[in-house]
Amino acid sequence: MHRLSFCRLQIIDQNIVEIILDDGVEISGQMVDEFFAAIEGKMNSQISILLDKATQYSYTFDALIKLSESTKIRNIGVITYDALSRSSAIYMMERFNKSKKNVKLFESREDALAWLCDITQV
């Protein structure tokens, strides 16, 4: 597990990284750059993200733009636990769907990971 200033990263394989964000953090463009620097050389050129919504966090507009415009991110599986985490994930999905990324919500880590494994094999 890798520790960044705002989250923990678990590189599952060359294609999939799990992100567990710190509670209460507001993700900035600089943090997005920190994330990409942390995975540089450790993962393939296009990755899938397993995002755990167990904590409350937000994004700056700059961070959303950087993430949605990144050509490195192909797929995002989001684990949600309640109505609040689902609604914030839906907002994120709307932004990412405009950039043609595959984003899907799940109620369990196992289902999200299985989907990411299947879709990255294609």
N, C-alpha and C positions, 0 to 999 in steps of 0.2 A: 504494500500500500504506500502510495506517495502522498505527502502532505504539501499542499499549497497554502497560500495565505488566506484562502477563502473556502477551501474544500479538501476532501480526500479523494484520491484517484486510485482505482484498482484497474490495472491493465489486465483484462481477461485473456486476450490473445492479440495477435497483430492487427486485428480488425475492430475489436470491441473494447471500449473503456467505460467503466462505471464511475459515475460522479455522485458524490454525496456532499451537498453544499452545507456550509455552516448555517446554523439558525440565525435569522435576522440580517444576513448579509445582503448588501445591494451590489450586484455584479456590475462592474464597470468595464469599459473597453480595455483598460490596462489589465484587468483580471483575465479577460479573454485572451489577451496576448500572452499572459503568464501560463495559461492552460496550454496554448499551442506550443510554447517554448518547452514545456514540461514533457510533452509527448513526442516532440521532434526527434526523429531517428529511432524511436522505440516502436512506432506503429507504421502501418501501410499509408500510402498517400491519401486514401479515402477511408474514413472510419465511421463506425456506428457508435452511438452513445447510449448507455443505459443510465437514465436519470431518475434518481430516487427523490420523490417529493415528500419525504418524511419531515422535512423542515420547512419553515417559512422563509422565503427570500424573494428578492425582486431584481429586475434588470434595469439599467439605464438604457436610454434610447440608443446610445452609441454601442453598448454591448449587444443589444438585439440586432442592430444593423450588421455588426461584425460577424455574429453567429449565423444570421440568415444568409449573408452573402458569401460565407466561407465555402470554397469548393472542396475543402477537406472533409466536411461532414456530409454523409449520405443519408443516414437513418438515425432516428432517435426513438427509443422505446422509453416511455415515461410511466413510472410506477406511481399510481395515485392511491390515496387512502380514504378520502372523504370528499364531500362536495366542494370544499374550499380548494383543495389541491387539484381536483378535476377542473374547476373553473379557471384557475390560473394556468393550468396546462393547456386548456382549450385556447386561451388568449395567445399563448406561445405558438400553438399549432397554426393558428390563423396567420401569424407572421411568417412561419416557416413554410407553409403550404404555398405561399406566393413565390417562394424560391425553389419550388419543386423538390423539396426534401420529403422523405418518407417519415412521418411522425405518427405514432400510434400510442394510445393509452392502454394501460393494463392495471389490473388489481393485484397482481402478484409478480414478484421478481422472476420466478421460474417461467411464467408465460412470456414476459417481456424478453428475457434472455433467449428463450427458445425461438421467438419470432426473429430477433436480431441474428441469431445463428443461421436460421433458415434463409433470411433475406440477404445476408452477406455472402452466402454460398452461390447465389444466383449471378 
